[in-house]
Amino acid sequence: MPHKKNQHASPTQKAVALFCQLMYTGKRHYLIDLARELDCSKQTIMRMVQDIDRSYSVKLDKGKDGKRVWYQVRTPQTTPKVALSETEISHLLLCKEMVHHLLPDGLSQEVNETIHKTAALLPALDNRAEAFESLAGVILKGSIDYTPQEKIITALLNAIAAKDVCEIKYRALGREEERLHYFAPLKIKSYREALYVTGWTVDIRSKEAEPLYEMHLPIHRFTAAEPVRKKHLIKEEETPHYFGFPESDPFRVKVRLSPEAGTYVKERRWSSDQTATDLDDGRCELAFTAQSETEVLSWVLGFGANIEILRPHALREAVQSEIERSLGYY
């Protein structure tokens, strides 16, 4: 008798895993691949296929490509109804592919399983494998692994939906000690390969949670988040799109760019009220509203000699000071 590859997995666990593989994808699965993916012998796979064929309401087809044996769920004569098509599910998968690097492993897997379960109900089951063809990808730059914060993210999402106040523990950048806040989370947002939660610190001593001041906190610096027995009535206000993550009151910025940098800048949206003016010498001037001096400074320095900040004057001086300080290293 062949030696079992995984002696700790029960027969039930293996059968369920195999059933999900076959049912939720709709494509052909080769015997050798199933044995490798489920970490068991070919004989075990064949025995489980027979059990599934006898015990479940689905029927399996079997065939060969050369010497390779395959199994596939048979399309029923009466197909179920679902509101989504293969194309729409493919679009959902597109969205998932664009953001999966921001999700903890558990949430990412849950999204995958949800999409697979939806595809199992498509009317044209023979075509459902098309819904899982990857059409997009992400080029990462300084991404964060949020798996350690999975429980915190789940707690925040539940609190947002229920309008619960949370007791959060937060460690600010450069600090060793944690700070405790009573926080009303309103929305989780992604920004520059990171997740933030926006909301208000509140006074829970009053009858209704009294908002104190607005905060925008990076979730990877949370160490705990637990709901407390307190609701809030705070609503998120619609705000214009300004440059940078909120750090200060909005202010106007004007820069002058080289022809090459100008082409790049004009292709993108920096604020909802930006204006671009082409100059006779090929350069251009961009004016926009920002709400983070730190990010404007970093953005300007990133263009090197291809940009000149015209205003505000204080930020122009900050750029000059930073360049002089950087020269000290070279």
GIQUI-V671743 format. One record per backbone hydrogen bond with DSSP energy under -0.5 kcal/mol. NH is the residue of the N-H (numbers start at 1). CO is the residue of the C=O. If there is no record, write none. Layout:
# GIQUI-V671743
<<NH,CO> <NH,CO>>
This chain:
# GIQUI-V671743
<<9,6> <14,10> <15,11> <16,12> <17,13> <18,14> <19,15> <20,16> <21,17> <22,18> <23,19> <24,20> <26,22> <29,71> <31,69> <34,30> <35,31> <36,32> <37,33> <38,34> <40,35> <45,41> <46,42> <47,43> <48,44> <49,45> <50,46> <51,47> <52,48> <53,49> <54,50> <55,51> <56,52> <61,72> <63,70> <65,68> <66,64> <67,65> <68,65> <69,67> <70,63> <71,29> <72,61> <74,59> <79,77> <89,85> <90,86> <91,87> <92,88> <93,89> <94,90> <95,91> <96,92> <97,93> <98,94> <99,95> <99,96> <100,96> <102,99> <103,99> <103,100> <108,104> <109,105> <110,106> <111,107> <112,108> <113,109> <114,110> <115,111> <116,112> <117,113> <118,114> <119,115> <120,116> <121,118> <122,119> <125,123> <127,124> <128,125> <130,127> <131,128> <132,129> <133,130> <140,138> <144,193> <146,144> <149,146> <150,147> <153,149> <154,150> <155,151> <156,152> <157,153> <158,154> <159,155> <160,156> <161,157> <162,158> <163,159> <164,159> <165,230> <166,183> <167,226> <168,166> <168,181> <169,224> <170,179> <171,221> <172,170> <175,172> <179,170> <181,168> <183,166> <183,181> <184,200> <185,183> <186,198> <187,198> <189,196> <191,194> <194,191> <196,189> <197,217> <198,187> <199,215> <200,184> <201,213> <202,182> <203,210> <204,202> <206,203> <209,231> <210,203> <211,209> <212,201> <213,201> <215,199> <217,197> <219,195> <221,218> <222,219> <223,169> <224,169> <226,167> <228,165> <230,228> <232,163> <242,240> <243,289> <247,291> <248,291> <251,290> <253,288> <254,311> <255,286> <256,308> <257,284> <258,306> <262,258> <263,259> <264,260> <265,261> <266,262> <267,263> <267,264> <268,265> <270,268> <272,241> <274,271> <275,287> <277,285> <279,283> <282,279> <284,257> <285,277> <286,255> <287,275> <288,253> <290,251> <291,243> <296,292> <297,293> <298,294> <299,295> <300,296> <301,297> <302,298> <303,299> <303,300> <304,301> <306,303> <307,304> <308,256> <310,254> <310,308> <311,254> <316,312> <317,313> <318,314> <319,315> <320,316> <321,317> <322,318> <323,319> <324,320> <325,321> <326,322> <327,323> <328,324> <328,325> <329,326> <330,327>>
